[in-house]
Amino acid sequence: MEERKLRLQPRLQMLANMIPQGARLADVGTDHGYLPVWLLQEGRIRRAIASDINAEPLAHARRTAEAYGTAEAMDFRLCAGLDGIVPGEADVVVIAGMGGETICAILEAAPWLRDGAELLLQPMTKTEELRAWLSASGYRLLEERLVEDKDFLYPILRTAGGTMPPMNDEELWAGRLLESDPLWGRYLTQQQGRIQKRLDGLRRARREADAGELLRLEKLYMALEGRKERWNREHGTRD
Ligand SMILES: C[S@@+](CC[C@H](N)C(=O)[O-])C[C@H]1O[C@@H](n2cnc3c(N)ncnc32)[C@H](O)[C@@H]1O
């Protein structure tokens, strides 16, 4: 019988492409389990731990693995973050499809991750908070990439224990290693849209106490505008 093959959506495909050949993977918050199952089907990784804090998503991952014939090479762990994963079990840890704050909390609870494992983080929200947390918490950024999925640009951060110079506001919002990414100009526009929404909210609220924050956000918006104009000129693009 012909082997059934999974197809990944662009966001998961980009993550899959960033995982080194032969790795032992932990996919934290695996849900459907598509990422580890695809990687095993393609022979890209040796083994995978698929973990989730909720039983139903973990059962979904198990069903996916059984349907595509990869269950033998997988362990399924019902646990919060990395609570059920022991240091040294995985070379690469993926935490994807969650809010930036949740990702920070998961990393905070597993300080041993700084010693050895490589992390691939794909936040759905608040990437600037995640970047700030990493730079203040003993991590260095190795790579940042953007992927477009359903008209939205998602950053993916490859990081590992180490140090890096602190990031300023602009870098937290624009990314530090994204300048060569073909989608960076559009990412800046997307980030400006988020800043604009905050500005609109603050302006509507008309609170004196927000004056400093308003000024900070206005400066940030203009700084991203300057970067975007330079980048568009250099790349001959307009967004
Ligand atoms: C939106 S899904 C993302 C699934 C997959 N990683 C992806 O990127 O497509 C988020 C999953 O993370 C799980 N989750 C949320 N908080 C978690 C935590 N603290 N530890 C482990 N899993 C968590 C949820 O149960 C859910 O299955």
The ligand as an ORCA input file, in Angstrom:
! r2SCAN-3c Opt
* xyz 0 1
  C      -2.248     26.522     18.792
  S      -1.545     25.016     19.290
  C      -0.025     24.992     18.374
  C       0.272     23.631     17.849
  C       1.574     23.489     17.095
  N       2.715     23.652     17.953
  C       1.634     24.461     15.951
  O       2.494     25.353     15.973
  O       0.836     24.355     15.008
  C      -0.979     25.304     20.937
  C      -0.839     24.008     21.726
  O      -0.019     24.290     22.866
  C      -0.558     23.625     23.989
  N      -0.058     24.357     25.164
  C      -0.456     25.562     25.628
  N       0.252     25.914     26.722
  C       1.126     24.898     26.945
  C       2.132     24.648     27.915
  N       2.371     25.528     28.889
  N       2.833     23.499     27.839
  C       2.601     22.616     26.850
  N       1.658     22.768     25.903
  C       0.939     23.911     25.946
  C      -2.054     23.660     23.766
  O      -2.715     22.639     24.475
  C      -2.150     23.479     22.252
  O      -2.292     22.126     21.903
*
